[in-house]
Amino acid sequence: MSKTKIVFNVEVRERVGTGGAREARNNGFVPGVLYGGDIDPVAISLKKGEVVKAIETGQFLNSTATLIHKGERQLVIPQGIQMHPVTDQPMHVDLRRVKVDQIISVEVPVHFKGTEVSPGLKKGGTLNVVRHSVELNVPAGNIPEELEADVSTLEIGDNVKISNIKLPKGAEPTITDRDFTIATIAGRGGKQEVEEEAPAADAVPAAKAAAPKKD
């Protein structure tokens, strides 16, 4: 599970639409919409400082968050965020209700371990990263902060496949028709050839559901 805990203390927005969103921003909040499950969408206001802090974790769109309203807690996953084109400040957030055991699709970054001792790299090889992240179908309550790819024993010409990476319980890659490559140790003078196309299939945002109309 992700080590960084993201928490949003929110209020329900009685006033919706452009005017309500502007009022929320003027009062130091970020307008948003909470949807999903069997409950109707709800217009909410999030504390701007908490939204900025969540963005700074680098895990905003690939981890769950806890939403707190009047002492009640709801597990959510951010589905999207709109940033101001000039100030780069958060303008709107979409959150989706999820359950702990609900399977969702998220992009999880890959961390490479053992680069300092890899015999192939010591001989002058290059770590050729094919996928910097992998899209997983994983229980919402068990999203890993990162996937660990161990290259400590790899020689030039060797590679790391998805089958070499330990996945959390209940998780599987969204690509299931092949044992795709994560990285290779390429020889000096060029990249190692990879027997698959560029990683387009899993290079998609974490958000899968259609986002509601913005304020």
C-alpha positions in Angstrom: 0.0 0.0 0.0 1.1 3.5 -0.7 3.2 4.9 2.2 2.0 8.4 1.8 -1.4 9.1 3.3 -3.4 11.7 1.5 -6.3 13.2 3.4 -8.8 15.8 2.3 -11.1 17.6 4.8 -14.0 18.8 2.7 -17.3 20.7 2.8 -20.3 20.2 0.7 -20.9 23.1 -1.7 -24.5 24.4 -1.5 -23.9 26.7 -4.5 -22.9 24.9 -7.7 -22.0 26.2 -11.1 -19.4 28.7 -12.1 -20.4 31.2 -9.4 -20.1 28.6 -6.7 -16.7 27.5 -7.9 -15.5 31.0 -8.0 -16.7 31.7 -4.5 -14.9 28.6 -3.2 -11.6 29.7 -4.8 -12.0 33.2 -3.4 -12.3 31.6 0.1 -9.2 29.6 -0.3 -10.7 26.3 -1.4 -10.6 24.2 -4.5 -14.0 23.2 -6.0 -14.5 19.6 -6.8 -17.0 16.8 -7.5 -17.3 13.5 -5.6 -19.0 10.8 -7.6 -19.2 7.0 -8.0 -20.9 4.2 -6.3 -24.7 4.2 -5.9 -24.8 7.8 -4.7 -25.4 10.9 -6.8 -22.5 13.3 -7.5 -21.8 15.9 -4.8 -20.2 19.3 -5.3 -17.5 19.7 -2.6 -14.8 22.2 -1.6 -11.3 21.0 -0.6 -8.8 23.0 1.4 -6.3 24.4 -1.1 -3.3 23.6 1.1 -4.3 20.0 1.3 -4.7 19.7 -2.5 -1.3 21.3 -3.1 0.3 19.0 -0.5 -1.2 16.0 -2.2 0.1 17.1 -5.6 3.6 17.5 -4.2 3.7 13.9 -3.1 3.9 12.9 -6.8 1.2 10.3 -6.2 -1.9 12.3 -6.6 -3.4 10.2 -9.5 -2.0 6.8 -8.6 -3.0 6.4 -4.9 -6.2 6.5 -2.9 -7.0 9.3 -0.5 -9.2 9.6 2.6 -12.0 12.2 2.4 -13.3 13.4 5.7 -16.6 15.3 6.1 -18.1 16.0 9.5 -16.1 13.1 11.0 -17.2 10.6 8.4 -14.5 9.0 6.2 -14.7 7.9 2.6 -12.0 6.2 0.5 -11.6 8.0 -2.8 -9.3 8.0 -5.7 -8.5 11.3 -7.6 -9.7 11.0 -11.2 -8.3 14.3 -12.5 -7.2 17.8 -11.6 -7.5 21.0 -13.6 -4.6 23.5 -13.1 -4.6 27.2 -13.9 -2.6 27.7 -17.2 -0.7 30.7 -15.8 -0.4 30.3 -12.1 -0.2 26.5 -12.1 -2.5 26.5 -9.1 -5.2 23.8 -8.7 -8.6 24.9 -10.0 -10.8 21.8 -9.9 -10.6 18.2 -8.6 -12.6 15.1 -9.5 -12.8 12.4 -6.8 -14.3 8.9 -7.2 -15.7 6.9 -4.3 -14.1 3.4 -4.0 -14.1 0.5 -1.6 -11.0 -1.1 -0.1 -11.4 -4.3 -2.1 -12.6 -2.7 -5.3 -10.4 -3.4 -8.3 -9.2 -0.2 -10.0 -6.7 0.7 -12.7 -3.7 2.9 -11.8 -0.3 3.7 -13.1 2.5 2.7 -10.7 6.0 4.0 -11.2 8.9 1.5 -11.4 12.0 1.9 -9.2 15.2 0.2 -10.3 17.3 -1.5 -7.6 20.9 -2.7 -7.9 22.2 -0.4 -10.6 25.4 0.2 -8.7 26.3 -3.5 -8.6 24.9 -4.7 -11.9 27.8 -6.5 -13.7 26.4 -5.4 -17.1 26.4 -1.8 -16.1 29.9 -2.1 -14.5 31.1 -3.3 -17.9 29.9 -0.1 -19.6 26.4 -1.2 -20.4 23.4 1.2 -20.3 20.1 0.8 -18.5 17.5 1.1 -21.2 14.2 1.7 -19.5 11.3 0.6 -21.7 8.6 1.3 -19.1 8.9 3.9 -16.4 5.5 2.9 -15.0 3.1 -0.1 -15.3 -0.6 0.1 -15.3 -2.1 -2.4 -12.8 -5.6 -3.6 -11.9 -5.3 -3.6 -8.1 -7.5 -3.5 -5.0 -8.0 0.2 -4.1 -6.8 -0.6 -0.6 -3.5 -2.2 -1.7 -2.0 0.2 -4.3 1.8 0.0 -4.1 3.8 3.2 -4.0 6.2 1.8 -6.6 7.2 -1.5 -8.3 10.8 -2.7 -7.7 12.8 -4.0 -10.6 16.1 -5.6 -9.5 18.9 -5.3 -12.0 21.7 -6.2 -9.6 22.6 -9.5 -11.4 22.0 -8.5 -15.0 24.6 -8.7 -17.7 24.7 -6.9 -21.0 21.8 -8.3 -23.1 19.7 -9.3 -20.1 16.3 -7.8 -19.4 13.7 -7.4 -16.7 10.2 -8.7 -17.6 7.0 -8.0 -15.7 7.1 -11.6 -14.5 10.4 -10.7 -12.6 8.6 -8.0 -10.5 6.7 -8.9 -7.4 3.2 -7.5 -7.4 1.0 -6.8 -4.4 -1.7 -9.4 -3.5 -4.6 -9.2 -5.9 -2.8 -7.1 -8.5 -2.1 -7.9 -12.1 -0.9 -5.8 -15.1 -3.6 -4.6 -17.4 -1.5 -6.2 -20.3 -2.0 -9.9 -19.9 -1.3 -11.3 -23.3 2.5 -11.2 -23.0 5.4 -11.1 -20.5 6.4 -7.5 -21.5 9.8 -5.9 -21.0 10.4 -3.3 -18.3 14.1 -2.6 -19.0 17.2 -4.0 -20.7 20.9 -3.7 -20.2 22.1 -2.4 -23.5 25.6 -2.8 -24.8 27.9 0.2 -25.5 27.1 2.0 -28.7 23.3 1.6 -28.9 20.1 0.5 -27.4 19.2 -3.1 -26.8 16.5 -4.2 -29.2 13.2 -5.0 -27.6 10.7 -7.5 -29.0 7.7 -5.3 -28.5 6.3 -2.0 -29.5 6.7 1.2 -27.5 4.7 1.2 -24.3 1.5 2.8 -25.5 -1.0 0.4 -24.0 -0.3 1.2 -20.4 0.8 4.8 -20.9 -2.6 6.1 -20.0 -3.9 8.2 -17.0 -5.1 6.5 -13.9 -8.6 7.8 -14.5 -10.9 5.3 -16.3 -14.4 6.6 -15.6 -15.8 9.5 -17.6 -15.2 12.7 -15.6 -18.2 14.9 -14.8 -18.6 18.3 -16.2 -16.3 20.9 -14.6 -17.6 24.0 -12.9 
